[in-house]
């Protein structure tokens, strides 16, 4: 597919020099650069859970941390 992009003269000249030195084309360099940036951005776009931990000594002593007990602590014991 053909497209047009605007590139600063300095950047284009550098790309031409590198392409000539490496025996490739500016097009190949542009495609390589786009692939690199897109891959990096897709990796960084992955969901990352914020660390929201806080200072303390861990779990509260004497509490049974089974799901049923935690649910009862949150919502109250059944039938109450």
N, C-alpha and C positions, 0 to 999 in steps of 0.2 A: 504494500500500500504506500502511496506517496503522500507526504504531508510537508508543510513548510513550517519551519521554526526560526525564530530570531535568536541569534547567538552573537555575543560581543565579538568584535574583531580579534581581540587578544586571545580569547578562548578558542576561537576557530583556528587561528594561526597555530596555537599550541597543539590542538588536535591534529592538524595537518602535518606538523613536524613529527609528532609521535607516530601517526599512521605511516608516514614515509619511512621512518626509522625501523618500524616493526613490520613493514611490508603488508600492511592491512589498509582498510579504508576508514574514512571519517564515519561513514555509516556504521561500520562494525564497532567502532569505538562508542558511538552514541547508543547503539543497541546494548552493548556490554554495560555501559553506565546505567542505562534505564533498568536493565535486569538486576543489577547490583542494588540500586536504590529501592526498587520494588520488593525485592527479597528481604532487604533489611527492614523496610517499613511493615511488611506483612508479619515478620517475626515480632517486631515491637508492638504491633497492633493486637497481639494476643492478650487476653484478659489477665490481669494481674490483681490479685486480692491485696488490698491495702493492709498493712500491719496495724491493727487497732488494739494490740495488747497493751496492758497497763501494768504499772508496778504493783507488786503484791507478793504474797507467799504461796501462791497457787490456789488449789481448791480449798473451800471452807472445811475446817475439820468437823468430823462427826456427821457429814451429810452423805447419804447413800446416793451416788451419782448414776444410778440406773435410770433408764428413760422413764419408767413409771414414776419414780420418786421425783425426778426433775419436773415432769409434767404436773404432778400434784403440787409441787412448790409454785409453779407458774399459775396454774388454773385453780388450785385448791383440790383437796381430796374429793373423789367421786361421792356424790350424794350429800355434799355439804353446801 
